[in-house]
C-alpha cells in the first residue's frame, strides 16, 4: 500500500509540418488525473477539488509561462528525432 503520483508529458503530432502539434502535461495521483495543462487550451484545467485549486494558482503563477514554452522546447525540438525513428 502507498501513494503514487506521476506527471505524464505528451507531444501529439498530427502532421510532419508540426502545425497541429499539441503538448499535454497530465498530473495523476493514485491513477486519477487531477489537473492537466494542454497547449491548445493554453492553461491548466482541474478535474478534482484539489486540481481546480492548483489550476487556479498555476494559471496565475510562473508555472504557466514554463508550460507555454514546452511546446517549442520539448515537442518541436524533438519532433525530427521522433519522425526519424
C-alpha positions in Angstrom: 0.0 0.0 0.0 1.1 3.6 -0.6 0.5 6.6 -2.7 1.6 7.1 -6.3 2.0 10.4 -8.1 3.2 11.0 -11.7 3.3 13.6 -14.4 2.8 12.3 -17.9 4.1 14.6 -20.6 2.9 14.0 -24.2 3.6 15.5 -27.6 0.8 14.8 -30.1 1.7 15.4 -33.7 -1.0 15.5 -36.5 1.5 16.1 -39.3 5.2 16.3 -40.1 4.9 20.1 -40.6 4.2 20.4 -36.9 1.2 22.7 -37.4 -1.1 20.7 -35.3 1.4 19.8 -32.6 0.0 19.7 -29.0 1.8 19.5 -25.7 0.0 17.9 -22.7 1.1 17.5 -19.1 -1.2 15.3 -17.0 -0.8 15.3 -13.3 -2.0 11.9 -11.8 -2.4 10.8 -8.2 -3.3 7.2 -7.5 -4.4 6.6 -11.1 -6.8 9.7 -11.1 -5.9 12.7 -13.3 -6.4 15.8 -11.2 -5.1 18.6 -13.3 -3.9 19.0 -16.9 -2.1 21.5 -19.0 -2.9 21.5 -22.7 -1.1 23.8 -25.1 -4.1 24.1 -27.3 -6.2 25.3 -24.4 -3.3 27.4 -23.2 -3.9 26.9 -19.5 -4.3 24.4 -16.7 -7.6 22.7 -16.1 -8.5 21.0 -12.8 -10.6 17.8 -12.6 -10.9 17.4 -8.9 -11.3 19.8 -6.0 -7.5 19.9 -5.5 -6.9 20.1 -9.2 -9.2 23.1 -9.6 -7.3 24.9 -6.8 -3.9 24.0 -8.3 -5.1 25.1 -11.8 -6.3 28.5 -10.5 -3.0 29.1 -8.7 -0.7 27.8 -11.5 -2.6 29.8 -14.2 -1.7 33.0 -12.2 1.9 32.0 -11.5 5.2 31.3 -13.3 4.2 27.7 -13.9 2.0 28.8 -16.8 4.9 30.5 -18.7 7.0 27.4 -18.3 4.3 25.2 -19.7 3.6 27.5 -22.6 7.2 27.2 -23.7 7.2 23.4 -23.6 5.5 23.1 -27.0 8.5 24.7 -28.7 11.3 23.4 -26.3 10.1 19.9 -25.8 7.9 18.9 -28.7 9.1 20.8 -31.7 12.8 20.4 -30.9 12.4 16.6 -30.6 10.0 16.0 -33.5 12.7 15.3 -36.0 14.1 12.6 -33.7 10.6 11.1 -33.4 9.9 11.1 -37.1 13.3 9.6 -38.0 12.9 6.6 -35.7 
